Amino acid sequence: MSTRVNELSFFEQVYEVVRLIPHGRVSSYGAIARYLGTGGSSRMVGWAMNACHGVLPPVPAHRVVNRLGILSGKAHFPGPDKMQQRLEAEGVLVKDDKVVDFHRLFWDPAEHLL
């Protein structure tokens, strides 16, 4: 993790990582927390996602799901299907509020960011 990221607040650090999730991929609250060295703070990552609407540059919060691939944060989007619509616009199939083929689409920042 770069020195620049270390100087940012926790929410800003989360936003920096989430902005790096590739189009068409998803990550989890826990994976982001572990990458930031705060493995027990997945709920804080969720709170950061809830607070990111309107943050610039934009944060693709729709790409963050729970550890099972469930769209647990969908209630915090404008409209009950907005999170799913954004994922599907990127080619991510969602069925019954869960990412189909979650393990194949999962992006772990600990593996992809050095």
Biopython code that builds the backbone (N, CA, C, O; Angstrom):
import numpy as np
from Bio.PDB.StructureBuilder import StructureBuilder

atoms = [
    (1, "MET", "N", (0.847, -1.168, 0.000)),
    (1, "MET", "CA", (0.000, 0.000, 0.000)),
    (1, "MET", "C", (0.894, 1.232, 0.000)),
    (1, "MET", "O", (1.890, 1.263, 0.722)),
    (2, "SER", "N", (0.568, 2.233, -0.781)),
    (2, "SER", "CA", (1.412, 3.414, -0.911)),
    (2, "SER", "C", (1.334, 4.301, 0.324)),
    (2, "SER", "O", (0.376, 4.222, 1.095)),
    (3, "THR", "N", (2.348, 5.148, 0.509)),
    (3, "THR", "CA", (2.368, 6.094, 1.612)),
    (3, "THR", "C", (1.184, 7.039, 1.513)),
    (3, "THR", "O", (0.599, 7.413, 2.530)),
    (4, "ARG", "N", (0.829, 7.426, 0.301)),
    (4, "ARG", "CA", (-0.292, 8.341, 0.098)),
    (4, "ARG", "C", (-1.564, 7.769, 0.700)),
    (4, "ARG", "O", (-2.309, 8.493, 1.360)),
    (5, "VAL", "N", (-1.830, 6.487, 0.489)),
    (5, "VAL", "CA", (-3.026, 5.865, 1.036)),
    (5, "VAL", "C", (-2.967, 5.845, 2.559)),
    (5, "VAL", "O", (-3.990, 6.038, 3.215)),
    (6, "ASN", "N", (-1.792, 5.617, 3.131)),
    (6, "ASN", "CA", (-1.647, 5.575, 4.582)),
    (6, "ASN", "C", (-1.986, 6.908, 5.232)),
    (6, "ASN", "O", (-2.363, 6.936, 6.403)),
    (7, "GLU", "N", (-1.863, 8.001, 4.511)),
    (7, "GLU", "CA", (-2.126, 9.325, 5.057)),
    (7, "GLU", "C", (-3.603, 9.695, 5.004)),
    (7, "GLU", "O", (-3.991, 10.722, 5.560)),
    (8, "LEU", "N", (-4.417, 8.911, 4.368)),
    (8, "LEU", "CA", (-5.826, 9.211, 4.191)),
    (8, "LEU", "C", (-6.655, 8.671, 5.350)),
    (8, "LEU", "O", (-6.226, 7.754, 6.050)),
    (9, "SER", "N", (-7.856, 9.245, 5.557)),
    (9, "SER", "CA", (-8.770, 8.714, 6.559)),
    (9, "SER", "C", (-9.210, 7.316, 6.132)),
    (9, "SER", "O", (-9.024, 6.922, 4.981)),
    (10, "PHE", "N", (-9.793, 6.574, 7.063)),
    (10, "PHE", "CA", (-10.219, 5.210, 6.742)),
    (10, "PHE", "C", (-11.200, 5.199, 5.575)),
    (10, "PHE", "O", (-11.032, 4.414, 4.642)),
    (11, "PHE", "N", (-12.220, 6.053, 5.608)),
    (11, "PHE", "CA", (-13.183, 6.085, 4.513)),
    (11, "PHE", "C", (-12.491, 6.406, 3.196)),
    (11, "PHE", "O", (-12.791, 5.785, 2.176)),
    (12, "GLU", "N", (-11.583, 7.352, 3.200)),
    (12, "GLU", "CA", (-10.860, 7.702, 1.967)),
    (12, "GLU", "C", (-10.013, 6.541, 1.478)),
    (12, "GLU", "O", (-9.903, 6.317, 0.273)),
    (13, "GLN", "N", (-9.407, 5.791, 2.413)),
    (13, "GLN", "CA", (-8.634, 4.613, 2.024)),
    (13, "GLN", "C", (-9.541, 3.584, 1.354)),
    (13, "GLN", "O", (-9.177, 2.990, 0.339)),
    (14, "VAL", "N", (-10.723, 3.379, 1.932)),
    (14, "VAL", "CA", (-11.688, 2.449, 1.347)),
    (14, "VAL", "C", (-12.032, 2.906, -0.068)),
    (14, "VAL", "O", (-12.041, 2.099, -0.997)),
    (15, "TYR", "N", (-12.314, 4.192, -0.234)),
    (15, "TYR", "CA", (-12.697, 4.716, -1.547)),
    (15, "TYR", "C", (-11.587, 4.514, -2.568)),
    (15, "TYR", "O", (-11.858, 4.184, -3.722)),
    (16, "GLU", "N", (-10.347, 4.707, -2.155)),
    (16, "GLU", "CA", (-9.212, 4.508, -3.058)),
    (16, "GLU", "C", (-9.178, 3.060, -3.559)),
    (16, "GLU", "O", (-8.963, 2.817, -4.746)),
    (17, "VAL", "N", (-9.389, 2.103, -2.655)),
    (17, "VAL", "CA", (-9.364, 0.687, -3.035)),
    (17, "VAL", "C", (-10.556, 0.357, -3.932)),
    (17, "VAL", "O", (-10.392, -0.310, -4.954)),
    (18, "VAL", "N", (-11.738, 0.810, -3.569)),
    (18, "VAL", "CA", (-12.939, 0.491, -4.339)),
    (18, "VAL", "C", (-12.846, 1.056, -5.753)),
    (18, "VAL", "O", (-13.336, 0.441, -6.700)),
    (19, "ARG", "N", (-12.227, 2.210, -5.901)),
    (19, "ARG", "CA", (-12.057, 2.788, -7.242)),
    (19, "ARG", "C", (-11.173, 1.915, -8.133)),
    (19, "ARG", "O", (-11.193, 2.063, -9.354)),
    (20, "LEU", "N", (-10.409, 1.021, -7.543)),
    (20, "LEU", "CA", (-9.507, 0.150, -8.299)),
    (20, "LEU", "C", (-10.143, -1.185, -8.696)),
    (20, "LEU", "O", (-9.554, -1.945, -9.464)),
    (21, "ILE", "N", (-11.336, -1.473, -8.179)),
    (21, "ILE", "CA", (-12.014, -2.710, -8.567)),
    (21, "ILE", "C", (-12.349, -2.604, -10.053)),
    (21, "ILE", "O", (-13.032, -1.667, -10.467)),
    (22, "PRO", "N", (-11.883, -3.539, -10.846)),
    (22, "PRO", "CA", (-12.117, -3.450, -12.296)),
    (22, "PRO", "C", (-13.598, -3.552, -12.678)),
    (22, "PRO", "O", (-14.394, -4.199, -11.999)),
    (23, "HIS", "N", (-13.925, -2.911, -13.754)),
    (23, "HIS", "CA", (-15.250, -2.992, -14.378)),
    (23, "HIS", "C", (-15.601, -4.468, -14.570)),
    (23, "HIS", "O", (-14.792, -5.235, -15.094)),
    (24, "GLY", "N", (-16.803, -4.867, -14.148)),
    (24, "GLY", "CA", (-17.219, -6.252, -14.326)),
    (24, "GLY", "C", (-16.739, -7.215, -13.264)),
    (24, "GLY", "O", (-16.925, -8.425, -13.392)),
    (25, "ARG", "N", (-16.122, -6.695, -12.218)),
    (25, "ARG", "CA", (-15.641, -7.539, -11.110)),
    (25, "ARG", "C", (-16.268, -7.033, -9.814)),
    (25, "ARG", "O", (-16.814, -5.930, -9.776)),
    (26, "VAL", "N", (-16.193, -7.822, -8.767)),
    (26, "VAL", "CA", (-16.716, -7.433, -7.454)),
    (26, "VAL", "C", (-15.706, -7.794, -6.374)),
    (26, "VAL", "O", (-14.870, -8.680, -6.547)),
    (27, "SER", "N", (-15.807, -7.086, -5.261)),
    (27, "SER", "CA", (-15.003, -7.411, -4.090)),
    (27, "SER", "C", (-15.944, -7.452, -2.896)),
    (27, "SER", "O", (-17.146, -7.225, -3.035)),
    (28, "SER", "N", (-15.394, -7.742, -1.730)),
    (28, "SER", "CA", (-16.225, -7.826, -0.530)),
    (28, "SER", "C", (-15.745, -6.834, 0.522)),
    (28, "SER", "O", (-14.607, -6.366, 0.501)),
    (29, "TYR", "N", (-16.653, -6.533, 1.439)),
    (29, "TYR", "CA", (-16.326, -5.624, 2.540)),
    (29, "TYR", "C", (-15.128, -6.165, 3.314)),
    (29, "TYR", "O", (-14.205, -5.420, 3.644)),
    (30, "GLY", "N", (-15.148, -7.460, 3.599)),
    (30, "GLY", "CA", (-14.072, -8.074, 4.373)),
    (30, "GLY", "C", (-12.737, -8.067, 3.658)),
    (30, "GLY", "O", (-11.705, -7.821, 4.282)),
    (31, "ALA", "N", (-12.736, -8.331, 2.360)),
    (31, "ALA", "CA", (-11.477, -8.333, 1.600)),
    (31, "ALA", "C", (-10.849, -6.949, 1.599)),
    (31, "ALA", "O", (-9.629, -6.812, 1.696)),
    (32, "ILE", "N", (-11.680, -5.935, 1.491)),
    (32, "ILE", "CA", (-11.169, -4.557, 1.506)),
    (32, "ILE", "C", (-10.624, -4.233, 2.892)),
    (32, "ILE", "O", (-9.553, -3.640, 3.013)),
    (33, "ALA", "N", (-11.348, -4.615, 3.934)),
    (33, "ALA", "CA", (-10.882, -4.372, 5.304)),
    (33, "ALA", "C", (-9.551, -5.078, 5.558)),
    (33, "ALA", "O", (-8.633, -4.485, 6.124)),
    (34, "ARG", "N", (-9.441, -6.339, 5.142)),
    (34, "ARG", "CA", (-8.181, -7.082, 5.346)),
    (34, "ARG", "C", (-7.037, -6.407, 4.604)),
    (34, "ARG", "O", (-5.938, -6.279, 5.144)),
    (35, "TYR", "N", (-7.285, -5.975, 3.374)),
    (35, "TYR", "CA", (-6.234, -5.304, 2.606)),
    (35, "TYR", "C", (-5.743, -4.049, 3.333)),
    (35, "TYR", "O", (-4.553, -3.736, 3.307)),
    (36, "LEU", "N", (-6.655, -3.344, 3.972)),
    (36, "LEU", "CA", (-6.291, -2.116, 4.677)),
    (36, "LEU", "C", (-5.690, -2.388, 6.050)),
    (36, "LEU", "O", (-5.339, -1.455, 6.773)),
    (37, "GLY", "N", (-5.569, -3.669, 6.410)),
    (37, "GLY", "CA", (-4.948, -4.029, 7.678)),
    (37, "GLY", "C", (-5.891, -3.957, 8.858)),
    (37, "GLY", "O", (-5.455, -3.930, 10.009)),
    (38, "THR", "N", (-7.192, -3.924, 8.574)),
    (38, "THR", "CA", (-8.191, -3.836, 9.629)),
    (38, "THR", "C", (-9.231, -4.930, 9.411)),
    (38, "THR", "O", (-10.413, -4.644, 9.218)),
    (39, "GLY", "N", (-8.786, -6.177, 9.444)),
    (39, "GLY", "CA", (-9.617, -7.314, 9.100)),
    (39, "GLY", "C", (-10.949, -7.412, 9.805)),
    (39, "GLY", "O", (-11.886, -7.988, 9.253)),
    (40, "GLY", "N", (-11.069, -6.878, 10.988)),
    (40, "GLY", "CA", (-12.327, -6.946, 11.724)),
    (40, "GLY", "C", (-13.261, -5.787, 11.459)),
    (40, "GLY", "O", (-14.261, -5.624, 12.158)),
    (41, "SER", "N", (-12.950, -4.981, 10.464)),
    (41, "SER", "CA", (-13.745, -3.767, 10.257)),
    (41, "SER", "C", (-14.560, -3.776, 8.967)),
    (41, "SER", "O", (-14.731, -2.737, 8.330)),
    (42, "SER", "N", (-15.058, -4.940, 8.584)),
    (42, "SER", "CA", (-15.858, -4.996, 7.357)),
    (42, "SER", "C", (-17.112, -4.138, 7.467)),
    (42, "SER", "O", (-17.560, -3.584, 6.464)),
    (43, "ARG", "N", (-17.683, -4.015, 8.651)),
    (43, "ARG", "CA", (-18.852, -3.139, 8.821)),
    (43, "ARG", "C", (-18.485, -1.681, 8.570)),
    (43, "ARG", "O", (-19.277, -0.921, 8.014)),
    (44, "MET", "N", (-17.296, -1.302, 8.977)),
    (44, "MET", "CA", (-16.845, 0.080, 8.710)),
    (44, "MET", "C", (-16.713, 0.316, 7.211)),
    (44, "MET", "O", (-17.010, 1.407, 6.724)),
    (45, "VAL", "N", (-16.269, -0.703, 6.476)),
    (45, "VAL", "CA", (-16.205, -0.588, 5.019)),
    (45, "VAL", "C", (-17.625, -0.389, 4.479)),
    (45, "VAL", "O", (-17.833, 0.407, 3.564)),
    (46, "GLY", "N", (-18.590, -1.103, 5.036)),
    (46, "GLY", "CA", (-19.981, -0.926, 4.646)),
    (46, "GLY", "C", (-20.478, 0.480, 4.933)),
    (46, "GLY", "O", (-21.196, 1.063, 4.121)),
    (47, "TRP", "N", (-20.105, 1.024, 6.074)),
    (47, "TRP", "CA", (-20.509, 2.393, 6.402)),
    (47, "TRP", "C", (-19.877, 3.383, 5.423)),
    (47, "TRP", "O", (-20.499, 4.367, 5.024)),
    (48, "ALA", "N", (-18.638, 3.104, 5.048)),
    (48, "ALA", "CA", (-17.978, 3.967, 4.056)),
    (48, "ALA", "C", (-18.726, 3.919, 2.726)),
    (48, "ALA", "O", (-18.910, 4.944, 2.069)),
    (49, "MET", "N", (-19.158, 2.711, 2.334)),
    (49, "MET", "CA", (-19.912, 2.595, 1.077)),
    (49, "MET", "C", (-21.234, 3.355, 1.173)),
    (49, "MET", "O", (-21.659, 3.993, 0.210)),
    (50, "ASN", "N", (-21.872, 3.285, 2.321)),
    (50, "ASN", "CA", (-23.132, 3.990, 2.516)),
    (50, "ASN", "C", (-22.937, 5.507, 2.439)),
    (50, "ASN", "O", (-23.846, 6.231, 2.032)),
    (51, "ALA", "N", (-21.762, 5.982, 2.827)),
    (51, "ALA", "CA", (-21.495, 7.420, 2.861)),
    (51, "ALA", "C", (-20.863, 7.953, 1.580)),
    (51, "ALA", "O", (-20.581, 9.148, 1.492)),
    (52, "CYS", "N", (-20.636, 7.105, 0.594)),
    (52, "CYS", "CA", (-19.854, 7.531, -0.573)),
    (52, "CYS", "C", (-20.665, 8.178, -1.687)),
    (52, "CYS", "O", (-20.086, 8.728, -2.624)),
    (53, "HIS", "N", (-21.967, 8.127, -1.608)),
    (53, "HIS", "CA", (-22.783, 8.700, -2.681)),
    (53, "HIS", "C", (-22.541, 10.207, -2.734)),
    (53, "HIS", "O", (-22.740, 10.909, -1.743)),
    (54, "GLY", "N", (-22.120, 10.688, -3.874)),
    (54, "GLY", "CA", (-21.805, 12.098, -4.045)),
    (54, "GLY", "C", (-20.338, 12.422, -3.876)),
    (54, "GLY", "O", (-19.927, 13.552, -4.140)),
    (55, "VAL", "N", (-19.527, 11.456, -3.440)),
    (55, "VAL", "CA", (-18.088, 11.671, -3.283)),
    (55, "VAL", "C", (-17.456, 11.748, -4.674)),
    (55, "VAL", "O", (-17.821, 10.996, -5.578)),
    (56, "LEU", "N", (-16.515, 12.660, -4.828)),
    (56, "LEU", "CA", (-15.787, 12.796, -6.095)),
    (56, "LEU", "C", (-14.314, 12.540, -5.864)),
    (56, "LEU", "O", (-13.772, 12.953, -4.839)),
    (57, "PRO", "N", (-13.653, 11.870, -6.789)),
    (57, "PRO", "CA", (-14.244, 11.177, -7.922)),
    (57, "PRO", "C", (-15.180, 10.079, -7.443)),
    (57, "PRO", "O", (-15.042, 9.585, -6.324)),
    (58, "PRO", "N", (-16.143, 9.693, -8.296)),
    (58, "PRO", "CA", (-17.149, 8.704, -7.895)),
    (58, "PRO", "C", (-16.537, 7.390, -7.412)),
    (58, "PRO", "O", (-15.469, 6.975, -7.862)),
    (59, "VAL", "N", (-17.238, 6.758, -6.497)),
    (59, "VAL", "CA", (-16.831, 5.473, -5.931)),
    (59, "VAL", "C", (-17.815, 4.413, -6.442)),
    (59, "VAL", "O", (-19.014, 4.530, -6.188)),
    (60, "PRO", "N", (-17.346, 3.389, -7.149)),
    (60, "PRO", "CA", (-18.255, 2.358, -7.672)),
    (60, "PRO", "C", (-18.707, 1.381, -6.582)),
    (60, "PRO", "O", (-18.344, 0.205, -6.594)),
    (61, "ALA", "N", (-19.497, 1.887, -5.653)),
    (61, "ALA", "CA", (-19.939, 1.102, -4.495)),
    (61, "ALA", "C", (-20.724, -0.138, -4.895)),
    (61, "ALA", "O", (-20.789, -1.100, -4.129)),
    (62, "HIS", "N", (-21.315, -0.132, -6.069)),
    (62, "HIS", "CA", (-22.086, -1.298, -6.522)),
    (62, "HIS", "C", (-21.204, -2.530, -6.696)),
    (62, "HIS", "O", (-21.718, -3.646, -6.770)),
    (63, "ARG", "N", (-19.893, -2.352, -6.764)),
    (63, "ARG", "CA", (-18.971, -3.476, -6.944)),
    (63, "ARG", "C", (-18.571, -4.136, -5.629)),
    (63, "ARG", "O", (-17.772, -5.073, -5.630)),
    (64, "VAL", "N", (-19.115, -3.661, -4.505)),
    (64, "VAL", "CA", (-18.772, -4.223, -3.194)),
    (64, "VAL", "C", (-19.993, -4.962, -2.649)),
    (64, "VAL", "O", (-21.065, -4.385, -2.469)),
    (65, "VAL", "N", (-19.798, -6.250, -2.394)),
    (65, "VAL", "CA", (-20.867, -7.123, -1.914)),
    (65, "VAL", "C", (-20.383, -7.850, -0.655)),
    (65, "VAL", "O", (-19.237, -7.678, -0.240)),
    (66, "ASN", "N", (-21.245, -8.651, -0.057)),
    (66, "ASN", "CA", (-20.781, -9.367, 1.134)),
    (66, "ASN", "C", (-19.952, -10.598, 0.741)),
    (66, "ASN", "O", (-19.769, -10.874, -0.444)),
    (67, "ARG", "N", (-19.466, -11.314, 1.719)),
    (67, "ARG", "CA", (-18.533, -12.422, 1.481)),
    (67, "ARG", "C", (-19.135, -13.582, 0.707)),
    (67, "ARG", "O", (-18.406, -14.453, 0.234)),
    (68, "LEU", "N", (-20.456, -13.608, 0.570)),
    (68, "LEU", "CA", (-21.134, -14.655, -0.185)),
    (68, "LEU", "C", (-21.560, -14.185, -1.568)),
    (68, "LEU", "O", (-22.125, -14.953, -2.347)),
    (69, "GLY", "N", (-21.285, -12.916, -1.870)),
    (69, "GLY", "CA", (-21.689, -12.361, -3.158)),
    (69, "GLY", "C", (-23.080, -11.763, -3.157)),
    (69, "GLY", "O", (-23.622, -11.453, -4.217)),
    (70, "ILE", "N", (-23.662, -11.596, -1.986)),
    (70, "ILE", "CA", (-25.013, -11.047, -1.863)),
    (70, "ILE", "C", (-24.955, -9.518, -1.864)),
    (70, "ILE", "O", (-24.065, -8.921, -1.259)),
    (71, "LEU", "N", (-25.902, -8.905, -2.541)),
    (71, "LEU", "CA", (-25.992, -7.451, -2.637)),
    (71, "LEU", "C", (-26.575, -6.885, -1.341)),
    (71, "LEU", "O", (-27.671, -6.325, -1.340)),
    (72, "SER", "N", (-25.850, -7.030, -0.262)),
    (72, "SER", "CA", (-26.344, -6.636, 1.063)),
    (72, "SER", "C", (-26.487, -5.125, 1.212)),
    (72, "SER", "O", (-27.202, -4.666, 2.102)),
    (73, "GLY", "N", (-25.830, -4.349, 0.370)),
    (73, "GLY", "CA", (-25.916, -2.889, 0.461)),
    (73, "GLY", "C", (-26.928, -2.268, -0.479)),
    (73, "GLY", "O", (-26.965, -1.046, -0.618)),
    (74, "LYS", "N", (-27.744, -3.070, -1.121)),
    (74, "LYS", "CA", (-28.641, -2.559, -2.167)),
    (74, "LYS", "C", (-29.653, -1.545, -1.651)),
    (74, "LYS", "O", (-30.115, -0.701, -2.419)),
    (75, "ALA", "N", (-30.007, -1.605, -0.382)),
    (75, "ALA", "CA", (-30.982, -0.671, 0.186)),
    (75, "ALA", "C", (-30.452, 0.767, 0.232)),
    (75, "ALA", "O", (-31.225, 1.712, 0.397)),
    (76, "HIS", "N", (-29.147, 0.926, 0.088)),
    (76, "HIS", "CA", (-28.545, 2.250, 0.176)),
    (76, "HIS", "C", (-28.378, 2.915, -1.186)),
    (76, "HIS", "O", (-27.735, 3.958, -1.299)),
    (77, "PHE", "N", (-28.951, 2.316, -2.204)),
    (77, "PHE", "CA", (-28.921, 2.880, -3.554)),
    (77, "PHE", "C", (-30.275, 3.508, -3.857)),
    (77, "PHE", "O", (-31.289, 3.114, -3.282)),
    (78, "PRO", "N", (-30.291, 4.489, -4.764)),
    (78, "PRO", "CA", (-31.564, 5.130, -5.109)),
    (78, "PRO", "C", (-32.444, 4.188, -5.934)),
    (78, "PRO", "O", (-32.323, 4.141, -7.158)),
    (79, "GLY", "N", (-33.295, 3.466, -5.296)),
    (79, "GLY", "CA", (-34.154, 2.501, -5.970)),
    (79, "GLY", "C", (-33.745, 1.098, -5.605)),
    (79, "GLY", "O", (-32.553, 0.827, -5.460)),
    (80, "PRO", "N", (-34.698, 0.194, -5.451)),
    (80, "PRO", "CA", (-34.410, -1.155, -4.963)),
    (80, "PRO", "C", (-33.575, -2.018, -5.906)),
    (80, "PRO", "O", (-32.982, -3.007, -5.477)),
    (81, "ASP", "N", (-33.525, -1.655, -7.179)),
    (81, "ASP", "CA", (-32.791, -2.476, -8.143)),
    (81, "ASP", "C", (-31.566, -1.782, -8.729)),
    (81, "ASP", "O", (-30.932, -2.321, -9.636)),
    (82, "LYS", "N", (-31.221, -0.599, -8.230)),
    (82, "LYS", "CA", (-30.149, 0.197, -8.832)),
    (82, "LYS", "C", (-28.783, -0.492, -8.746)),
    (82, "LYS", "O", (-28.015, -0.459, -9.707)),
    (83, "MET", "N", (-28.480, -1.106, -7.621)),
    (83, "MET", "CA", (-27.188, -1.788, -7.473)),
    (83, "MET", "C", (-27.090, -2.923, -8.488)),
    (83, "MET", "O", (-26.075, -3.065, -9.171)),
    (84, "GLN", "N", (-28.139, -3.724, -8.585)),
    (84, "GLN", "CA", (-28.163, -4.823, -9.544)),
    (84, "GLN", "C", (-28.058, -4.287, -10.975)),
    (84, "GLN", "O", (-27.321, -4.848, -11.786)),
    (85, "GLN", "N", (-28.770, -3.228, -11.291)),
    (85, "GLN", "CA", (-28.725, -2.654, -12.635)),
    (85, "GLN", "C", (-27.315, -2.198, -12.998)),
    (85, "GLN", "O", (-26.858, -2.408, -14.122)),
    (86, "ARG", "N", (-26.632, -1.576, -12.047)),
    (86, "ARG", "CA", (-25.259, -1.115, -12.311)),
    (86, "ARG", "C", (-24.319, -2.294, -12.547)),
    (86, "ARG", "O", (-23.469, -2.245, -13.436)),
    (87, "LEU", "N", (-24.469, -3.343, -11.759)),
    (87, "LEU", "CA", (-23.636, -4.528, -11.959)),
    (87, "LEU", "C", (-23.938, -5.180, -13.307)),
    (87, "LEU", "O", (-23.021, -5.540, -14.045)),
    (88, "GLU", "N", (-25.205, -5.327, -13.622)),
    (88, "GLU", "CA", (-25.573, -5.959, -14.883)),
    (88, "GLU", "C", (-25.138, -5.134, -16.088)),
    (88, "GLU", "O", (-24.852, -5.691, -17.147)),
    (89, "ALA", "N", (-25.086, -3.813, -15.938)),
    (89, "ALA", "CA", (-24.586, -2.952, -17.018)),
    (89, "ALA", "C", (-23.105, -3.218, -17.286)),
    (89, "ALA", "O", (-22.594, -2.879, -18.354)),
    (90, "GLU", "N", (-22.416, -3.825, -16.317)),
    (90, "GLU", "CA", (-21.007, -4.178, -16.463)),
    (90, "GLU", "C", (-20.831, -5.647, -16.827)),
    (90, "GLU", "O", (-19.704, -6.138, -16.896)),
    (91, "GLY", "N", (-21.929, -6.345, -17.059)),
    (91, "GLY", "CA", (-21.852, -7.748, -17.442)),
    (91, "GLY", "C", (-21.884, -8.727, -16.287)),
    (91, "GLY", "O", (-21.665, -9.921, -16.488)),
    (92, "VAL", "N", (-22.152, -8.249, -15.082)),
    (92, "VAL", "CA", (-22.222, -9.118, -13.904)),
    (92, "VAL", "C", (-23.666, -9.586, -13.751)),
    (92, "VAL", "O", (-24.573, -8.774, -13.565)),
    (93, "LEU", "N", (-23.872, -10.883, -13.829)),
    (93, "LEU", "CA", (-25.209, -11.447, -13.692)),
    (93, "LEU", "C", (-25.557, -11.570, -12.215)),
    (93, "LEU", "O", (-24.761, -12.055, -11.412)),
    (94, "VAL", "N", (-26.768, -11.119, -11.872)),
    (94, "VAL", "CA", (-27.256, -11.190, -10.495)),
    (94, "VAL", "C", (-28.575, -11.936, -10.504)),
    (94, "VAL", "O", (-29.464, -11.636, -11.301)),
    (95, "LYS", "N", (-28.697, -12.917, -9.606)),
    (95, "LYS", "CA", (-29.942, -13.669, -9.490)),
    (95, "LYS", "C", (-30.304, -13.762, -8.016)),
    (95, "LYS", "O", (-29.486, -14.177, -7.195)),
    (96, "ASP", "N", (-31.526, -13.377, -7.683)),
    (96, "ASP", "CA", (-32.002, -13.409, -6.296)),
    (96, "ASP", "C", (-31.051, -12.640, -5.375)),
    (96, "ASP", "O", (-30.694, -13.109, -4.294)),
    (97, "ASP", "N", (-30.652, -11.450, -5.827)),
    (97, "ASP", "CA", (-29.778, -10.547, -5.056)),
    (97, "ASP", "C", (-28.396, -11.132, -4.774)),
    (97, "ASP", "O", (-27.751, -10.742, -3.801)),
    (98, "LYS", "N", (-27.939, -12.054, -5.603)),
    (98, "LYS", "CA", (-26.617, -12.651, -5.420)),
    (98, "LYS", "C", (-25.879, -12.680, -6.751)),
    (98, "LYS", "O", (-26.464, -12.985, -7.790)),
    (99, "VAL", "N", (-24.591, -12.359, -6.710)),
    (99, "VAL", "CA", (-23.753, -12.380, -7.904)),
    (99, "VAL", "C", (-23.579, -13.824, -8.358)),
    (99, "VAL", "O", (-23.112, -14.675, -7.601)),
    (100, "VAL", "N", (-23.958, -14.082, -9.598)),
    (100, "VAL", "CA", (-23.790, -15.409, -10.191)),
    (100, "VAL", "C", (-22.309, -15.570, -10.536)),
    (100, "VAL", "O", (-21.690, -14.657, -11.081)),
    (101, "ASP", "N", (-21.757, -16.717, -10.220)),
    (101, "ASP", "CA", (-20.342, -17.007, -10.472)),
    (101, "ASP", "C", (-19.437, -16.058, -9.674)),
    (101, "ASP", "O", (-18.421, -15.570, -10.168)),
    (102, "PHE", "N", (-19.845, -15.818, -8.430)),
    (102, "PHE", "CA", (-19.139, -14.884, -7.545)),
    (102, "PHE", "C", (-17.647, -15.186, -7.447)),
    (102, "PHE", "O", (-16.831, -14.269, -7.543)),
    (103, "HIS", "N", (-17.278, -16.432, -7.262)),
    (103, "HIS", "CA", (-15.863, -16.767, -7.063)),
    (103, "HIS", "C", (-15.012, -16.434, -8.286)),
    (103, "HIS", "O", (-13.845, -16.068, -8.144)),
    (104, "ARG", "N", (-15.576, -16.557, -9.473)),
    (104, "ARG", "CA", (-14.837, -16.209, -10.694)),
    (104, "ARG", "C", (-14.696, -14.697, -10.845)),
    (104, "ARG", "O", (-13.683, -14.218, -11.354)),
    (105, "LEU", "N", (-15.696, -13.950, -10.410)),
    (105, "LEU", "CA", (-15.695, -12.493, -10.566)),
    (105, "LEU", "C", (-15.065, -11.762, -9.384)),
    (105, "LEU", "O", (-14.845, -10.552, -9.440)),
    (106, "PHE", "N", (-14.776, -12.504, -8.313)),
    (106, "PHE", "CA", (-14.246, -11.880, -7.100)),
    (106, "PHE", "C", (-12.856, -11.304, -7.341)),
    (106, "PHE", "O", (-11.982, -11.963, -7.904)),
    (107, "TRP", "N", (-12.670, -10.066, -6.907)),
    (107, "TRP", "CA", (-11.395, -9.353, -7.024)),
    (107, "TRP", "C", (-10.897, -9.084, -5.608)),
    (107, "TRP", "O", (-11.526, -8.342, -4.853)),
    (108, "ASP", "N", (-9.777, -9.682, -5.255)),
    (108, "ASP", "CA", (-9.195, -9.517, -3.924)),
    (108, "ASP", "C", (-8.057, -8.506, -4.014)),
    (108, "ASP", "O", (-7.050, -8.763, -4.673)),
    (109, "PRO", "N", (-8.211, -7.345, -3.349)),
    (109, "PRO", "CA", (-7.148, -6.342, -3.452)),
    (109, "PRO", "C", (-5.803, -6.842, -2.934)),
    (109, "PRO", "O", (-4.759, -6.380, -3.393)),
    (110, "ALA", "N", (-5.812, -7.778, -1.985)),
    (110, "ALA", "CA", (-4.553, -8.308, -1.451)),
    (110, "ALA", "C", (-3.777, -9.073, -2.518)),
    (110, "ALA", "O", (-2.552, -9.164, -2.448)),
    (111, "GLU", "N", (-4.476, -9.617, -3.495)),
    (111, "GLU", "CA", (-3.813, -10.357, -4.581)),
    (111, "GLU", "C", (-3.422, -9.464, -5.756)),
    (111, "GLU", "O", (-2.465, -9.758, -6.471)),
    (112, "HIS", "N", (-4.153, -8.387, -5.952)),
    (112, "HIS", "CA", (-3.966, -7.565, -7.143)),
    (112, "HIS", "C", (-3.251, -6.232, -6.891)),
    (112, "HIS", "O", (-2.771, -5.600, -7.832)),
    (113, "LEU", "N", (-3.181, -5.813, -5.649)),
    (113, "LEU", "CA", (-2.510, -4.556, -5.321)),
    (113, "LEU", "C", (-1.302, -4.865, -4.456)),
    (113, "LEU", "O", (-1.420, -5.577, -3.458)),
    (114, "LEU", "N", (-0.180, -4.356, -4.813)),
    (114, "LEU", "CA", (1.035, -4.604, -4.018)),
    (114, "LEU", "C", (1.506, -3.371, -3.334)),
    (114, "LEU", "O", (2.513, -3.404, -2.627)),
]
sb = StructureBuilder()
sb.init_structure("model")
sb.init_model(0)
sb.init_chain("A")
sb.init_seg("    ")
for serial, (resi, resn, name, xyz) in enumerate(atoms, 1):
    if name == "N":
        sb.init_residue(resn, " ", resi, " ")
    sb.init_atom(name, np.array(xyz, "f"), 0.0, 1.0, " ", f" {name:<3s}", serial, name[0])
structure = sb.get_structure()
